[in-house]
Amino acid sequence: MTDGRRRMVVTGQHGQVVQSLLERGRDDDRFNVVALGRPELDLSVPDSIEAALKNARPDVIVSAAAYTAVDQAEAEEEAATVINGVAAGKIATIAAELNVPVIHLSTDYVFDGSKRAAYVETDPVAPLGAYGRSKLAGEIAIAEAAPNHVILRTAWVYSPFGKNFLKTMLRLAEGRDSINVVDDQVGNPTSALDIADGILRIAINLVASDHPRLRGIFHMTGSGWASWADFATEIFQVSAVQGGPFAEVGRIPSSAYPVPARRPANSCLDCRKLLENHDVVLPDWQTSTAQVVDRLL
Ligand SMILES: NC(=O)c1ccc[n+]([C@@H]2O[C@H](COP(=O)([O-])OP(=O)(O)OC[C@H]3O[C@@H](n4cnc5c(N)ncnc54)[C@H](OP(=O)(O)O)[C@@H]3O)[C@@H](O)[C@H]2O)c1
């Protein structure tokens, strides 16, 4: 500990979740958030992880870095699996050796999307693509290596930082009057800033109690659901009110927008387990979308 706060060591440097945690951590009186990324910590070289993490002297580890290029992973499954699977397991092994909790980010893409309602944590997993399989390998490795873990499955992450759908839509609308967006995939748009708030709350709970009900897999997304086309429409409506870029949204099926990786048609996640055990619920996706668009304009 330094300055009385616990050290929350987060993997990655420029990613959406790590940047959001650094921002939220600036005003946090319980955790000093420290980012640990390349070159000190390179997940593609799992043997490099131990020294980097131990030198960082964590009280809590947040495993937020990942191979996140969903389409590219189809051609690079081995590289994705080393980073998302093997390295995740290594991080959890070190967390267990240091006797500190590890909070790991996972994804809605562990599901195949065929369920007609929101997925709960115990639903069967069946990833459709290489990215989902690599993230599932990470979930399994974390659970095996560290009993003191929380795996947070989140989805459709956007923020003022890095690359994401919301920023892409605003950029495309600078040069176009209309944009075609897929309307037959539904999920939960989630602000990385809200994820950061949730992680800080969960970390407090883990440090305060070793109760098993606080550990395991939890779904954590923005409240409410949307299709990608709904999400784009909302982004442009908010932007137009602020005098920012606007485009009409053309609603198209996935079949009209071919990409290498198949996505689940329904990846909505039921987040009640998180509310019931950690007292954490993220805001409505529309409220947080407006906040992020406002910041970007
Ligand atoms: N984005 C989504 O829509 C989404 C949806 C569901 C779940 N998730 C999960 O949520 C977590 C956070 O996602 P995000 O959107 O914040 O990711 P992101 O913005 O794509 O950032 C990825 C992060 O991983 C780091 N990274 C990649 N390869 C690395 C390596 N070999 N060694 C060390 N660091 C490496 C990057 O490093 P640099 O800082 O050097 O760039 C960056 O900090 C991930 O676990 C992801 O799988 C994301």
The ligand as a Gaussian input file, in Angstrom:
#p B3LYP/6-31G(d) Opt

LIG

0 1
 N      -14.595000      -4.258000     -26.723000
 C      -15.691000      -4.991000     -26.574000
 O      -16.730000      -4.744000     -27.212000
 C      -15.719000      -6.111000     -25.565000
 C      -16.886000      -6.886000     -25.455000
 C      -16.908000      -7.928000     -24.517000
 C      -15.800000      -8.183000     -23.720000
 N      -14.682000      -7.415000     -23.877000
 C      -13.527000      -7.739000     -23.052000
 O      -13.283000      -6.638000     -22.192000
 C      -11.872000      -6.498000     -21.968000
 C      -11.444000      -5.074000     -22.255000
 O      -11.757000      -4.763000     -23.606000
 P      -11.389000      -3.341000     -24.214000
 O      -12.514000      -2.954000     -25.128000
 O      -10.942000      -2.430000     -23.143000
 O      -10.117000      -3.746000     -25.132000
 P       -9.322000      -2.845000     -26.162000
 O       -9.763000      -1.429000     -26.072000
 O       -9.369000      -3.538000     -27.481000
 O       -7.837000      -2.910000     -25.582000
 C       -7.120000      -4.095000     -25.561000
 C       -6.050000      -3.970000     -24.506000
 O       -5.316000      -5.190000     -24.494000
 C       -3.958000      -4.871000     -24.542000
 N       -3.185000      -5.927000     -25.185000
 C       -3.434000      -6.559000     -26.353000
 N       -2.469000      -7.461000     -26.614000
 C       -1.608000      -7.394000     -25.569000
 C       -0.398000      -8.077000     -25.250000
 N        0.118000      -9.012000     -26.063000
 N        0.236000      -7.763000     -24.096000
 C       -0.264000      -6.825000     -23.271000
 N       -1.387000      -6.148000     -23.518000
 C       -2.049000      -6.427000     -24.664000
 C       -3.865000      -3.598000     -25.350000
 O       -2.594000      -3.062000     -25.139000
 P       -2.116000      -1.547000     -25.490000
 O       -2.521000      -0.756000     -24.327000
 O       -0.645000      -1.710000     -25.633000
 O       -2.798000      -1.150000     -26.757000
 C       -5.042000      -2.843000     -24.778000
 O       -4.712000      -2.215000     -23.569000
 C      -11.200000      -7.574000     -22.829000
 O      -10.958000      -8.692000     -22.026000
 C      -12.246000      -7.931000     -23.848000
 O      -12.098000      -9.261000     -24.313000
 C      -14.630000      -6.386000     -24.760000

